[in-house]
């Protein structure tokens, strides 16, 4: 297919809206630790790399659209891209929420550390968990699976279709439920550990009110919490990244 300069520019810009929106919301790439210029260059590079396979799909719609139709198309493609990227990001939102609850219950939530995926500070152990989960994306080449998902999205969500808010909201709710169930399952040992240990020290304090149990329980809770996470860390990260990778392959 031979395209003029204007038609080619419109086609590439339409492609960039979906791909760039996805990259800007995708876990790993959307971290505030990565400069905006770097994310922009990555989005441009992926757009150029995928363009030869997608031009034939996008060009007939983009080149024949009027100015108003092209503006509507660009907004719709941007929304689709942001939604696709945020679907993957829901797993990390859920992991951050439940991991913070777990480490706080285990006595490890007092010291704040540098945030990884968000701008707000997190407990140091939560920052470590988010850093490990983010690093595993790139170590296991799951970022290429996310790029493949963007490419296949042009088949699942054709560009000629209007933005289907109801279908998108249904998919968003389904993935959100799945993500929080996965995060709750892998964080449940920390939550149960904190519940059992704090309940035991509470009973001990009721039986011996003259002894300051708090000064004894806090160091023990922190020490046992660190050791407990050390024992479960391998299974914790393996369960999360396997569930996330399975969703990328099938979702």
C-alpha positions in Angstrom: 0.0 0.0 0.0 1.4 3.4 -1.1 0.5 6.3 1.2 1.1 10.0 0.9 3.0 11.9 3.5 -0.2 13.2 5.2 -1.9 9.8 5.3 1.3 8.2 6.6 1.6 10.8 9.3 -2.0 10.4 10.4 -1.6 6.6 10.4 1.5 6.7 12.6 -0.1 9.2 15.0 -3.1 7.0 15.4 -0.8 4.1 16.1 1.2 6.1 18.6 -1.9 7.1 20.5 -2.8 3.5 21.5 0.8 2.3 21.8 2.0 5.4 23.7 -1.0 5.4 26.0 -0.3 1.7 26.8 3.4 2.3 27.5 2.6 5.3 29.7 0.3 3.2 31.9 2.2 -0.2 31.7 3.9 -1.5 34.9 7.6 -1.1 34.8 7.6 1.6 32.1 5.2 4.0 34.0 7.2 4.3 37.1 8.0 7.9 38.2 11.6 6.8 38.5 11.8 6.6 34.6 12.0 10.0 33.0 9.1 11.1 30.8 11.4 11.6 27.9 12.7 8.0 28.1 9.1 6.7 28.1 8.3 8.9 25.1 11.3 7.5 23.2 10.3 3.9 24.1 6.8 4.5 22.9 8.0 6.0 19.6 10.4 3.2 19.1 7.7 0.5 19.6 5.4 2.4 17.3 7.9 2.5 14.6 8.7 -1.2 15.1 5.1 -2.3 14.9 4.0 0.1 12.2 5.0 -2.1 9.2 2.6 -4.8 10.4 -0.2 -2.5 11.4 -0.2 0.2 8.6 -2.5 -1.9 6.4 -5.0 -2.2 9.3 -5.0 1.5 10.4 -4.3 3.4 7.2 -7.7 2.9 5.5 -9.5 4.3 8.5 -7.0 7.1 9.4 -6.5 8.4 5.8 -10.2 8.6 5.0 -11.4 10.2 8.2 -12.3 13.9 8.4 -10.7 16.3 10.8 -13.4 15.7 13.4 -13.5 12.0 12.8 -9.7 11.8 13.2 -9.9 13.7 16.5 -12.5 11.3 17.8 -10.4 8.4 16.6 -7.3 9.7 18.3 -9.1 10.1 21.6 -10.7 6.7 21.4 -7.3 5.1 20.6 -5.7 6.9 23.5 -8.4 5.6 25.9 -8.0 2.1 24.6 -4.2 2.2 25.1 -4.4 3.6 28.6 -7.0 0.9 29.5 -4.8 -1.9 28.2 -1.8 -0.6 30.1 -3.8 0.0 33.3 -5.2 -3.6 33.2 -1.7 -4.9 33.6 -1.0 -2.3 36.2 -3.9 -3.5 38.3 -1.9 -6.5 39.4 0.7 -4.2 40.9 -1.9 -2.0 42.5 -3.3 -5.0 44.2 0.1 -6.4 45.2 1.1 -3.0 46.7 -2.1 -2.7 48.7 -2.0 -6.3 50.2 1.7 -6.3 50.6 1.6 -3.1 52.6 -1.2 -4.6 54.8 0.8 -7.8 55.3 4.1 -6.1 56.3 2.2 -3.7 58.6 0.5 -6.6 60.3 3.9 -8.3 60.7 5.4 -5.2 62.3 7.5 -4.1 59.3 5.4 -1.0 58.3 7.0 1.6 60.6 10.0 2.6 58.5 9.1 4.2 55.2 11.2 3.6 52.1 11.5 5.0 48.6 8.5 4.4 46.4 8.8 2.2 43.3 5.7 2.4 41.2 4.0 5.4 42.8 5.0 8.8 44.2 3.9 8.1 47.8 6.4 6.6 50.2 5.8 3.0 51.2 7.1 0.8 54.1 10.6 -0.4 53.3 9.5 -4.0 52.9 6.7 -3.0 50.5 9.2 -1.1 48.4 11.4 -4.1 48.3 8.5 -6.3 47.2 7.5 -3.9 44.5 11.1 -3.6 43.3 11.4 -7.4 43.1 8.1 -7.8 41.2 9.0 -5.0 38.7 12.5 -6.5 38.2 11.0 -9.9 37.4 9.0 -8.4 34.6 12.2 -7.6 32.7 14.2 -10.6 33.9 11.6 -13.0 32.6 11.0 -11.0 29.4 7.4 -10.3 30.3 7.7 -6.8 28.9 7.9 -8.4 25.4 4.6 -10.2 26.2 3.1 -6.8 27.0 4.3 -5.4 23.7 2.8 -8.5 22.0 -0.5 -7.8 23.8 -0.5 -4.3 22.4 0.0 -5.7 18.9 -2.7 -8.3 19.3 -5.1 -5.7 20.7 -5.7 -4.5 17.2 -7.4 -7.9 16.5 -9.3 -8.0 19.8 -10.3 -4.3 19.7 -10.4 -3.3 16.0 -9.7 0.3 15.3 -12.9 0.7 13.3 -15.0 0.0 16.3 -16.1 2.9 18.6 -14.9 3.0 22.2 -17.1 0.5 24.0 -17.2 1.8 27.6 -19.5 -1.0 28.9 -17.3 -3.8 27.6 -14.1 -2.0 28.8 -15.6 -1.5 32.3 -16.6 -5.2 32.5 -13.1 -6.3 31.6 -11.6 -3.8 34.0 -13.8 -5.2 36.8 -12.9 -8.8 36.0 -9.2 -8.1 36.0 -9.4 -6.1 39.2 -11.1 -9.0 40.9 -8.6 -11.5 39.7 -5.6 -9.2 40.7 -6.9 -8.7 44.2 -7.6 -12.4 44.7 -4.0 -13.3 43.6 -2.6 -10.6 45.9 -4.7 -11.7 48.8 -3.7 -15.4 48.3 0.1 -14.7 48.2 -0.1 -12.1 51.1 -2.3 -14.2 53.3 0.7 -15.9 55.2 1.9 -12.4 56.3 -1.6 -11.4 57.3 -2.2 -14.6 59.2 1.2 -14.3 60.9 0.5 -10.8 62.1 -3.0 -11.8 63.3 -1.8 -14.8 65.3 1.3 -13.2 66.8 -0.6 -10.0 67.8 -3.4 -12.0 69.2 -1.0 -14.1 71.3 0.7 -11.1 72.7 -2.7 -9.5 73.4 -3.7 -12.6 75.5 -0.3 -12.5 77.2 -0.8 -8.8 78.1 -4.2 -9.6 79.6 -2.9 -12.4 81.7 0.1 -10.4 83.0 -0.9 -6.7 83.0 2.0 -5.8 85.2 4.5 -6.8 82.6 5.1 -4.3 79.7 4.5 -6.8 77.0 4.6 -4.2 74.3 8.4 -3.6 74.7 9.0 -7.3 74.3 6.5 -8.0 71.6 7.6 -5.4 69.1 11.2 -6.6 68.6 10.0 -10.2 68.5 7.2 -9.3 66.0 9.7 -7.5 63.7 12.3 -10.3 64.0 9.9 -13.1 63.4 8.2 -11.1 60.6 11.5 -10.7 58.7 12.3 -14.4 59.2 8.8 -15.4 58.1 9.1 -13.3 54.9 12.5 -14.8 54.2 11.0 -18.3 54.3 8.1 -17.4 52.0 9.8 -15.0 49.6 10.6 -17.5 46.9 7.0 -18.8 46.7 5.7 -15.2 47.2 7.4 -13.8 44.1 7.0 -17.0 42.1 3.2 -17.2 42.7 2.7 -13.5 41.7 4.8 -13.5 38.6 3.4 -16.8 37.4 -0.2 -15.4 37.8 0.7 -12.2 36.1 2.5 -14.0 33.3 -0.4 -16.4 32.8 -2.8 -13.4 32.5 -0.5 -11.8 29.9 -0.4 -15.0 27.8 -4.1 -15.7 28.0 -5.8 -12.4 28.8 
